[in-house]
Amino acid sequence: MLVLLLSTLLLFYPLHAKHFKSVSGLQPWVDVHTPKDAHEAQSSRGETWKLTFSDEFEVPGRDFRPGKDYAWTALELPDGVNAALEYYSFNMTSTRKDSSGRGVLQIMTTTDPNITFRVYNAYAKPPGYRSYSMYYRSGMLQTWNKFCFQGGLLQVSAKLPGAVYPGSGNPDLRNGQSTRVKNIAYYPTWPGIWMMGNLGRALFTESTNRMWPWSYDKCTKEIAKDQRINACDKSPGFGLNPNQGRGAPEIDLLEGGGTAVSTSIQLAPGMPVKFRMIEPDLNVDTSGCIYSRECKTVGANVPGIPSSAYAKRGYNSWYQNLKYYPNTNCNLDSAQVQSLSTVLQNRKQGVTSNICSGLNTCSASFDGYAFIGPKDNSPSNWGVNENGGCMPVLNAYQGAYLCDPDTTDKRCSDPRKEGNLEISDLPSFNYQMDAISANTEIPLKAYNDYINYQVEWVTGRRGYIRWIVDKVAIYEIPAESIEVPPQDAAESNYKKLMIEEPMYLIVNVALSTSWGSRPPNPGNPCTGNGLDQTTNKICEGFPMYLQIDHIRLYQDASAGSNMAVGCNPDTHPTKEWIDGHLSEYQDTVNKVVEVSGGAACVKDDDCSVSPTSTMRIKTGKCSKQACKCLFPSSWGGPRCTLAINTSKRPGPSFELSLVFGIFVIIILITVLYKISFLEVRSFKILVPKRKDVIHHELELNGVETTGTIEPLTKESAMAKVL
């Protein structure tokens, strides 16, 4: 009997299990406040996916400094990319109740005339420490190295920052919620909700150099030096898989502001010049003519247009069959409604206009290679503006050429001049990265109410990345567009990998001089000399707030699905690499600190393990609405339900806890067995008042105890065991 019991228990307790549900049934990363009707969602392909992560931000006053929050970490450092104007600070991020009483995550952006700092600039000539000033303070939150995922449907309910207060003078406020915003000056910030591969930590450039945004798994000698972890390496060490190319690609759920938001991915290596759009001839154009599609250079405005200019190449260019569809949460404009048949006819005949002049000359996406055809199983069609809605258009920004300071390549933004001494201490690199991106107009509602933004990401050759706004799919990048690019006879266009790295979440608000949406007097205090009343009204709009009602992730939990949660999966390990290069991922203020517990809870059962329906392991308790782990060296994770590998740490592992639990059960069963066959009619078991023998100071509660065990009957003893 005992052998059978032991065998059965071992069968149902895999000794290498790590994560478990809580006693109350919650998954480790699911917020207790998420409504039950939001625990499942339909994918765009009609599948039912399960909730695997959520944060409802219902608990006010969360602390996001390093080592404080289970999921998110705030930063305290200057933004050093994209000609940024803001300094990120811990106290710009918070959770609170908004004016309607809902719990929200809030990132505040405010003016601050007294920000000065000194940092090392590897691109200075010569490299060294430099002093700088900034005039705005904002916030960035990351789940880096805490929560990562591979594939799924990510949903974020957000309200964007802008000068939309009464008295701002913003002309857009005179119109309704669905009106397309037109006055870009009143939306001076650049909010972002995005993802990056865990091998690179945003804003820590030592970790991202030659790592961002690589998604390439082939051994190609001429570019191997530019990919820090490349497929040519048989022995990469640090727990990495041999001959596997790795990197930190990027997926942007939402980026930007002003009159439109961007949805995009960034990845490397980028396409060679011969497969890119025809560049403007600077003898007749400026480099910026591409953003207004007013270039005189033939072929410089729209990829694939005019047809004859690109046909001369003998192969297609840029990414093929990207999918665009108009969003209908903005007011519809009948003057923008296209004819599907006419657009298809013009494409078949060949477009001659250099700027796609005429309503039906080209796809309204201004992408000459856009997919035009049926959308899912509906009568609608991708690629044409059938209803006059807010049509996504190809983003003229298509990437950048990344270089170390000593590179002499003319494609670099500031190449070293031939003959000048090499002075950089950075490893040598120069490579193209690509941004595959679409810009979509947005309604006023985006700035004074919450909109649901979603991105659906499926890995593999048959995968895709699809963006959805208020239930309308507006943009999709098929995996085939990335993995099977256009080729010449020599097949010289790199075949990248559909993004499959474990990705973490980032939420931030930036300001910059390099984007269309920018603050007044960039690089100086907001109000300037204070004489311009419009400028003054915009500046009075600070502080501005990005507010997020919830973040939820759904994944395919069916057999055979390759969707997963975790920052260190066997397919794409990261832990040993990060541990071995820790100085590249932290500084003296932004330290990497492990957190145990912290998930929102309403009772102790939300914070303890339940391997089966009849066993309760008390590994944590609910304290001040957050899980507190009782044995953090052995049981961690947001709900204290992660059995930590204790081969290098003190304390009992899950395996040891299991053996002890089985031992206790065997003893109890033995006692009951003997009691059953004693020829006595009544008995009493008197136990002195002490801690229950089932307790162990480092172990689990297999049964509930009271501190004093009352006289025991056969039936009550059996009840306690079960």
C-alpha positions in Angstrom: 0.0 0.0 0.0 2.8 2.5 1.0 4.8 1.6 -2.2 1.7 2.3 -4.3 1.1 5.6 -2.5 4.7 6.7 -3.0 4.7 5.7 -6.7 1.4 7.6 -7.3 2.7 10.8 -5.7 6.0 10.7 -7.7 4.0 10.2 -10.8 2.1 13.4 -10.2 5.0 15.4 -9.0 7.6 16.0 -11.7 10.8 16.5 -9.8 12.0 19.2 -12.2 8.8 21.3 -12.1 9.4 25.0 -11.4 6.2 27.1 -11.5 2.9 26.1 -9.9 -0.5 27.6 -9.6 -1.5 29.3 -6.4 -3.9 27.6 -3.9 -6.6 30.0 -5.2 -5.9 28.9 -8.7 -4.1 32.0 -10.0 -1.3 31.7 -12.5 2.0 33.3 -11.3 1.8 36.4 -13.4 -2.0 36.9 -13.5 -3.3 39.9 -11.4 -5.9 38.9 -8.9 -7.9 42.0 -9.9 -8.3 40.9 -13.6 -12.0 40.3 -14.2 -12.9 36.6 -14.8 -14.4 37.4 -18.2 -11.0 38.7 -19.3 -9.2 35.4 -18.6 -9.5 34.3 -22.2 -9.4 36.1 -25.6 -9.9 35.2 -29.2 -6.9 35.5 -31.6 -7.4 37.0 -35.0 -7.4 33.4 -36.4 -10.3 32.5 -34.1 -8.4 30.5 -31.5 -9.1 30.8 -27.7 -6.0 31.9 -25.9 -5.4 31.9 -22.1 -4.4 34.8 -19.9 -0.8 34.3 -18.8 0.1 37.8 -17.6 -1.9 40.8 -16.4 -1.4 44.0 -14.4 -4.5 46.0 -13.5 -2.6 48.6 -11.4 -5.4 48.6 -8.8 -3.1 48.9 -5.8 -2.0 52.6 -5.4 1.5 53.6 -4.3 3.6 50.9 -5.8 7.3 51.5 -5.6 9.2 50.9 -8.8 12.7 51.5 -7.6 15.2 48.6 -8.1 14.4 45.7 -5.9 10.9 46.9 -4.9 8.4 45.7 -7.5 7.9 42.1 -8.7 7.3 43.0 -12.4 8.5 46.5 -13.2 11.7 48.5 -12.6 11.9 52.3 -13.1 15.2 54.0 -14.2 17.1 57.0 -12.9 19.3 58.2 -15.8 19.3 60.5 -18.9 17.8 59.2 -22.1 20.7 59.0 -24.6 19.1 58.1 -27.9 17.1 59.9 -30.6 18.3 63.4 -29.6 16.4 63.0 -26.4 15.5 65.9 -24.2 14.3 64.1 -21.0 15.9 62.7 -17.8 14.2 59.6 -16.5 13.5 59.5 -12.7 12.1 57.0 -10.3 9.5 59.4 -8.9 7.9 60.0 -12.3 6.3 56.6 -12.2 3.4 55.6 -9.9 0.1 53.8 -9.5 -2.9 55.7 -8.4 -6.6 56.2 -8.9 -7.6 58.4 -11.9 -10.4 60.9 -11.9 -12.9 58.2 -12.6 -11.7 56.0 -9.7 -10.0 53.3 -11.7 -6.5 52.2 -10.8 -3.9 53.2 -13.4 -0.2 53.2 -14.0 0.9 56.8 -14.5 4.1 58.2 -16.1 4.4 61.9 -15.5 6.4 64.2 -17.8 7.2 67.7 -16.5 9.4 70.7 -17.1 12.5 71.0 -14.9 15.0 73.8 -15.6 17.7 72.5 -13.3 18.8 69.1 -14.6 22.5 68.9 -15.1 24.6 65.7 -15.2 27.9 64.3 -16.2 28.2 61.1 -18.2 30.7 59.2 -20.3 30.2 59.8 -24.0 31.9 57.1 -26.2 31.0 59.0 -29.3 32.6 62.3 -28.2 35.9 63.3 -29.9 37.9 62.4 -27.9 35.7 60.0 -25.8 35.3 61.0 -22.2 33.0 62.5 -19.6 30.9 65.4 -20.6 28.5 67.7 -18.8 24.9 68.1 -20.1 21.7 69.9 -19.3 18.1 68.8 -19.8 14.8 70.6 -19.3 12.3 67.8 -18.9 11.9 65.0 -16.4 9.9 61.8 -17.3 9.7 58.1 -16.6 10.6 54.7 -18.0 9.5 51.3 -16.7 10.9 47.9 -17.8 10.1 44.3 -17.0 13.6 43.4 -18.1 14.9 40.1 -16.8 11.7 39.8 -14.7 8.9 39.1 -17.1 9.5 38.0 -20.7 7.5 36.1 -23.2 7.6 34.5 -26.7 4.5 35.0 -28.7 1.0 36.0 -27.7 -1.7 38.7 -27.8 -0.6 41.8 -25.8 -3.3 44.3 -24.9 -2.7 47.7 -23.4 -5.5 50.1 -22.5 -3.9 53.6 -22.6 -4.5 57.3 -22.6 -1.8 59.4 -24.2 -0.3 62.6 -22.9 -1.1 66.0 -24.5 -2.1 69.6 -23.9 -5.9 68.9 -23.8 -6.8 70.8 -20.6 -9.6 73.4 -20.7 -8.1 76.7 -21.6 -5.2 75.2 -23.5 -6.3 76.8 -26.7 -6.0 73.5 -28.5 -8.2 73.8 -31.6 -8.8 70.0 -31.7 -10.9 70.3 -28.6 -13.7 72.1 -30.5 -14.5 68.9 -32.3 -15.8 65.4 -31.2 -13.9 62.5 -29.8 -13.5 60.8 -33.2 -12.1 63.8 -34.9 -8.6 63.3 -36.3 -6.1 65.4 -34.4 -4.4 68.0 -36.6 -2.5 70.4 -34.4 0.7 68.6 -33.6 2.2 71.3 -31.4 -0.2 70.5 -28.6 1.1 66.9 -28.4 4.8 67.5 -27.7 5.8 64.1 -26.1 6.7 60.8 -27.6 5.1 57.9 -25.6 6.2 54.4 -26.2 4.8 51.0 -25.3 7.2 48.4 -26.7 9.2 45.2 -26.3 12.9 44.3 -26.7 14.8 41.0 -26.5 16.1 40.3 -23.0 19.8 40.2 -24.1 19.7 44.0 -24.4 18.6 46.4 -21.7 17.2 49.6 -23.1 19.4 52.6 -22.4 22.3 50.5 -21.3 24.3 50.8 -24.5 27.1 48.4 -23.6 24.4 45.7 -23.5 22.8 46.8 -26.8 25.8 47.4 -29.0 26.0 44.7 -31.6 22.9 43.1 -29.9 20.1 45.5 -31.0 18.1 44.7 -33.0 19.6 41.4 -34.4 17.3 38.6 -35.5 19.5 36.4 -37.6 20.5 32.8 -37.3 22.9 32.1 -40.2 26.7 32.0 -40.2 27.6 34.8 -42.6 31.3 35.6 -42.3 31.1 39.2 -43.6 28.7 40.4 -40.9 29.5 38.0 -38.1 31.7 40.6 -36.3 28.7 42.9 -36.2 26.5 40.4 -34.4 27.9 39.8 -31.0 26.3 36.4 -30.6 26.4 34.8 -34.0 25.7 31.5 -35.6 29.4 31.0 -36.6 30.4 30.5 -32.9 30.6 26.8 -32.0 31.4 27.5 -28.3 29.8 30.8 -27.2 29.9 29.9 -23.5 27.7 31.5 -20.9 25.0 28.8 -21.2 24.3 29.8 -24.8 23.4 27.3 -27.5 26.2 26.6 -30.0 25.8 28.0 -33.5 22.7 30.0 -32.7 22.5 33.7 -33.7 21.0 35.8 -31.0 20.1 39.5 -30.5 17.7 42.0 -29.0 15.1 42.8 -31.7 12.3 45.3 -31.0 8.5 45.3 -31.4 6.7 48.6 -30.9 3.0 48.3 -29.9 2.7 52.0 -30.0 5.3 54.8 -30.4 5.0 58.4 -31.1 2.3 61.0 -30.7 1.1 64.2 -32.3 -1.2 63.4 -35.2 -0.3 59.8 -35.7 1.2 56.8 -33.9 3.7 54.3 -35.2 3.5 50.5 -35.1 6.7 48.8 -36.1 9.5 46.2 -35.6 13.2 46.8 -35.8 15.6 44.1 -36.7 19.0 43.4 -38.2 20.8 42.8 -40.5 19.0 45.3 -42.7 18.6 45.0 -46.4 21.6 46.0 -48.6 21.3 49.3 -50.5 20.4 47.6 -53.8 17.1 46.3 -52.2 16.2 49.5 -50.4 14.2 52.4 -51.7 15.8 54.6 -54.3 17.6 57.4 -52.3 16.9 61.1 -53.1 19.4 62.8 -55.3 20.7 65.6 -53.1 21.5 67.7 -56.1 17.8 68.2 -56.6 16.2 67.2 -53.3 16.8 67.4 -49.5 17.1 64.2 -47.6 13.9 65.0 -45.7 11.7 65.1 -48.9 10.9 61.4 -48.3 8.7 62.3 -45.2 6.3 64.4 -47.2 6.6 62.3 -50.4 7.6 65.4 -52.4 11.0 64.2 -53.8 11.7 65.0 -57.4 14.1 62.0 -57.6 12.2 59.3 -59.5 11.4 56.4 -57.2 12.3 58.1 -53.9 8.8 58.6 -52.5 7.1 55.2 -52.5 8.7 51.8 -52.7 8.0 50.1 -56.1 6.7 53.4 -57.6 6.9 54.3 -60.4 6.7 50.7 -61.6 9.2 51.2 -64.4 11.9 52.7 -62.1 12.0 49.6 -59.9 11.4 47.1 -62.7 14.9 48.1 -64.0 16.5 46.4 -61.0 15.2 43.0 -62.2 13.9 42.1 -58.7 11.6 43.5 -56.1 12.7 45.8 -53.3 11.9 46.3 -49.7 9.5 44.1 -47.7 6.7 42.4 -49.6 3.0 41.9 -48.9 2.8 44.0 -45.8 -0.9 44.4 -44.8 -2.7 47.7 -44.2 -6.3 48.4 -43.2 -8.1 51.7 -42.1 -9.0 52.2 -38.5 -12.6 53.2 -38.0 -12.3 54.7 -34.5 -11.7 58.1 -36.2 -14.3 60.0 -38.2 -14.7 58.6 -41.7 -13.9 60.8 -44.7 -15.8 59.9 -47.9 -13.3 61.8 -50.0 -10.7 59.1 -49.1 -12.7 56.0 -50.1 -10.9 54.0 -52.7 -12.1 51.6 -55.4 -10.6 48.2 -55.1 -11.0 47.3 -58.8 -9.4 50.6 -59.9 -6.4 50.3 -57.6 -5.8 46.7 -58.8 -6.1 47.7 -62.4 -3.6 50.5 -62.0 -1.1 48.2 -60.3 -1.5 45.6 -63.1 -0.9 48.3 -65.8 2.0 49.8 -63.9 1.9 53.1 -62.0 3.7 56.0 -63.7 3.2 58.8 -61.2 6.2 59.4 -59.0 4.1 60.5 -56.1 1.0 58.3 -56.5 -1.1 61.3 -57.4 -4.8 60.5 -57.7 -7.1 58.8 -55.3 -7.0 55.3 -56.8 -3.5 55.4 -58.4 -1.9 53.3 -55.6 -2.7 51.6 -52.3 -3.6 54.2 -49.8 -0.8 52.8 -47.7 1.7 54.4 -50.1 3.5 51.1 -50.3 3.8 49.9 -53.9 4.4 46.3 -52.7 1.5 46.2 -50.2 -0.8 43.1 -50.1 -4.1 43.9 -51.7 -6.7 41.2 -51.2 -9.3 39.7 -48.8 -8.9 40.4 -45.1 -9.3 37.3 -43.0 -12.8 35.7 -43.6 -14.6 39.0 -44.2 -15.8 40.9 -47.3 -13.2 43.6 -46.5 -9.8 43.9 -48.2 -6.3 44.8 -47.1 -4.5 47.5 -48.9 -7.3 49.9 -49.9 -9.2 52.5 -47.9 -12.7 51.1 -48.4 -14.4 53.1 -45.8 -12.5 56.4 -45.6 -11.1 55.6 -42.2 -7.6 56.4 -40.7 -5.4 54.4 -43.1 -2.0 53.3 -42.0 0.7 54.5 -44.3 4.3 53.2 -44.8 6.7 55.0 -42.5 9.3 56.8 -44.5 11.8 56.1 -41.7 13.1 52.7 -42.7 16.0 52.3 -40.3 19.5 53.5 -39.6 23.1 52.6 -40.3 24.8 51.8 -36.9 28.5 52.4 -36.5 31.2 52.7 -33.9 32.9 56.1 -33.8 36.0 54.9 -35.7 34.1 53.6 -38.7 34.9 55.4 -42.0 31.9 54.1 -43.9 30.0 57.0 -45.6 26.7 55.5 -44.6 27.5 56.4 -40.9 25.9 59.6 -39.6 29.3 60.9 -38.5 32.1 58.7 -40.1 35.7 59.1 -39.1 37.7 60.9 -41.7 40.4 59.0 -43.4 43.7 59.8 -41.9 42.3 60.7 -38.5 43.5 58.5 -35.5 41.3 55.8 -34.1 40.2 57.0 -30.7 37.2 54.9 -29.7 37.3 52.2 -27.1 34.2 50.5 -28.5 34.4 47.2 -30.4 34.3 47.8 -34.2 30.9 47.5 -35.9 28.9 48.9 -38.7 25.7 47.5 -40.0 22.2 48.4 -41.3 19.1 48.0 -39.1 15.7 48.0 -40.6 12.5 49.6 -39.3 9.4 48.0 -40.8 6.7 50.5 -39.8 3.4 52.2 -40.5 2.0 55.5 -39.2 -1.7 55.8 -38.4 -3.7 58.9 -37.7 -5.4 59.0 -34.4 -8.6 60.6 -33.0 -8.8 63.1 -30.1 -10.1 60.2 -28.0 -6.6 58.9 -27.8 -5.6 61.9 -25.6 -8.6 62.2 -23.3 -9.9 58.6 -23.0 -8.6 55.0 -23.0 -8.1 53.1 -26.2 -7.2 49.4 -26.4 -4.0 48.8 -28.4 -3.1 45.2 -29.2 -0.3 43.4 -30.9 -0.6 39.7 -31.8 2.7 37.9 -32.3 3.1 34.4 -33.6 6.6 33.0 -34.2 7.8 30.6 -36.9 7.7 30.7 -40.7 3.9 30.7 -40.7 3.8 33.4 -38.0 3.0 37.1 -38.2 2.9 40.3 -36.1 -0.5 42.1 -36.3 -1.5 45.4 -34.7 -5.1 46.0 -33.6 -6.7 49.2 -32.3 -10.2 49.0 -30.7 -10.8 45.6 -32.2 -9.8 46.6 -35.8 -6.7 45.0 -37.3 -4.8 47.8 -39.0 -1.4 46.4 -39.9 0.3 43.0 -40.2 3.8 41.8 -41.1 3.8 38.2 -42.2 6.8 36.1 -41.2 7.4 35.3 -44.9 8.0 39.0 -45.6 11.0 38.8 -43.2 12.3 35.3 -43.9 11.8 35.2 -47.7 12.9 38.7 -48.9 13.3 39.7 -52.5 16.6 38.3 -54.1 18.9 39.0 -56.9 20.7 36.2 -58.8 23.4 36.1 -56.2 20.8 35.9 -53.4 22.6 38.7 -51.5 19.6 39.8 -49.4 19.9 38.5 -45.9 17.2 36.0 -44.8 16.4 37.2 -41.3 14.5 35.3 -38.7 11.0 36.0 -37.6 11.4 37.5 -34.1 11.4 34.7 -31.5 13.6 36.0 -28.7 12.1 36.3 -25.1 10.9 39.9 -25.1 10.3 42.2 -22.1 8.0 45.1 -21.8 8.9 48.8 -21.8 6.7 51.8 -21.1 8.1 55.3 -21.3 7.5 58.9 -22.4 10.3 60.7 -24.3 10.8 64.1 -25.8 13.1 64.8 -28.7 14.3 67.3 -31.3 14.4 64.7 -34.1 10.7 63.8 -34.4 7.8 65.7 -35.8 6.2 65.8 -32.4 8.4 68.0 -30.2 8.2 70.5 -27.4 8.4 74.3 -28.0 12.0 75.6 -28.0 13.6 72.2 -28.0 17.0 72.1 -26.3 15.9 75.1 -24.1 13.4 75.8 -21.4 9.8 75.2 -22.7 8.5 78.8 -22.7 11.6 80.3 -24.3 11.4 84.1 -23.8 7.8 83.8 -22.6 6.4 86.1 -25.2 4.5 83.6 -27.4 1.1 82.9 -25.9 0.4 79.7 -27.8 3.8 78.4 -26.6 2.9 79.4 -23.0 -0.4 77.6 -23.2 1.3 74.4 -24.4 3.9 74.6 -21.7 1.3 75.2 -19.1 0.0 71.7 -20.1 2.9 70.2 -18.2 2.9 68.0 -16.3 1.4 65.6 -18.9 0.5 62.0 -18.2 0.6 58.7 -19.9 -2.0 56.6 -18.1 -2.5 52.9 -18.5 -5.6 51.1 -17.2 -4.3 47.6 -17.7 -1.8 45.4 -19.5 -2.8 41.8 -20.4 -1.1 39.0 -22.3 -2.9 36.0 -23.8 -1.1 32.9 -25.2 -2.0 29.7 -27.0 -1.9 27.0 -24.3 -2.8 24.1 -26.6 -0.6 21.1 -27.2 2.2 21.9 -29.7 2.2 25.7 -29.1 5.6 27.3 -28.9 4.4 30.3 -27.0 6.0 30.7 -23.6 6.6 32.9 -20.6 10.1 33.3 -19.1 13.3 35.3 -19.6 15.6 32.2 -19.8 14.0 29.5 -21.9 16.1 26.6 -23.0 15.6 27.6 -26.6 17.0 31.1 -26.0 18.9 31.2 -22.8 19.9 34.6 -21.3 20.7 34.1 -17.6 24.3 33.1 -17.7 25.1 35.7 -20.3 23.6 38.5 -18.3 25.2 37.2 -15.0 28.6 37.1 -16.8 28.3 40.6 -18.2 26.3 42.2 -15.4 28.2 45.5 -15.5 26.7 46.1 -18.9 23.2 45.9 -17.6 23.4 48.1 -14.5 25.1 51.1 -12.9 25.5 52.3 -9.3 22.0 53.8 -9.2 20.1 51.3 -11.4 21.3 48.0 -9.8 20.0 44.6 -10.7 18.1 43.3 -7.7 16.1 40.1 -7.5 12.5 40.4 -6.1 10.5 37.6 -4.5 6.8 38.0 -4.1 5.0 41.3 -4.6 2.0 40.2 -6.8 -1.3 41.7 -5.9 -3.4 39.5 -3.5 -6.5 39.4 -1.4 -5.8 36.3 0.7 -3.0 34.0 1.7 -4.1 31.4 -0.8 -3.1 33.8 -3.6 0.5 33.4 -2.4 1.0 29.7 -1.7 1.4 26.6 -3.9 -1.2 24.0 -4.7 0.4 21.2 -6.7 -2.9 19.2 -6.6 -6.4 19.9 -5.5 -5.8 18.2 -2.1 -2.4 19.6 -1.2 -1.6 23.1 0.1 2.0 24.3 0.5 2.2 27.5 2.5 5.1 29.3 0.9 3.8 32.9 1.3 1.2 35.1 2.8 -0.8 38.1 1.7 0.5 41.2 3.5 -0.8 44.7 2.6 -2.3 43.5 -0.7 1.0 42.0 -1.9 2.4 38.5 -1.7 5.2 38.1 0.8 7.4 34.9 0.4 8.0 33.1 3.7 11.1 31.2 2.3 12.5 33.4 -0.5 15.7 31.4 -0.8 13.6 28.4 -1.9 10.2 29.7 -3.1 10.1 32.9 -5.2 8.3 34.4 -8.2 5.5 37.0 -7.9 3.3 34.6 -5.9 5.9 32.6 -4.0 5.0 29.7 -6.3 8.3 29.3 -8.1 10.4 26.4 -6.8 13.9 27.8 -7.0 16.8 25.6 -8.1 18.7 25.2 -4.8 21.8 23.5 -6.1 23.7 26.8 -5.5 21.5 28.2 -2.7 20.6 27.3 0.9 17.2 26.1 1.9 14.9 23.3 0.9 14.1 22.8 -2.7 10.7 21.6 -4.1 12.2 18.1 -4.4 13.2 18.1 -0.7 9.8 19.5 0.3 8.2 16.7 -1.7 10.2 14.0 0.0 9.5 15.4 3.4 5.8 15.7 2.6 5.6 12.1 1.4 7.5 10.9 4.5 4.9 12.6 6.8 2.0 11.2 4.9 3.5 7.7 5.1 3.8 8.0 8.9 0.2 9.2 9.2 -1.1 6.4 7.0 0.9 3.9 9.0 -0.7 5.2 12.2 -4.2 5.0 10.8 -3.5 1.5 9.5 -2.6 0.3 13.0 -5.5 2.1 14.6 -7.9 0.4 12.2 -6.8 -3.0 13.3 -6.6 -2.4 17.1 -9.3 -4.3 18.9 -10.3 -1.3 21.0 -13.6 0.6 21.1 -12.3 4.0 22.1 -9.1 5.7 22.5 -7.6 9.1 23.0 -4.4 10.6 21.7 -3.2 13.4 23.9 -0.7 15.7 22.5 1.0 18.4 24.6 0.4 21.9 23.5 3.2 22.6 21.0 3.7 23.3 17.3 2.0 20.7 15.2 4.4 17.9 14.1 3.4 18.5 10.5 5.1 21.8 10.6 8.7 22.3 9.7 10.3 25.7 9.9 11.4 25.6 6.3 8.7 23.4 4.9 5.2 23.4 3.7 1.8 22.9 5.4 0.5 19.7 4.1 -2.5 20.1 6.5 -4.0 23.1 8.3 -3.0 23.1 12.0 -4.2 24.9 15.1 -1.2 24.6 17.5 -3.1 22.2 19.8 -4.2 18.8 18.5 -7.5 17.8 20.1 -8.4 14.2 21.1 -8.4 12.4 17.8 -10.9 9.9 16.3 -10.3 7.6 13.4 -12.6 9.8 11.2 -11.1 13.1 12.2 -7.6 11.8 11.7 -8.4 10.8 8.2 -10.0 14.2 7.6 -6.8 15.9 8.7 -4.7 13.8 6.4 -6.9 14.5 3.4 
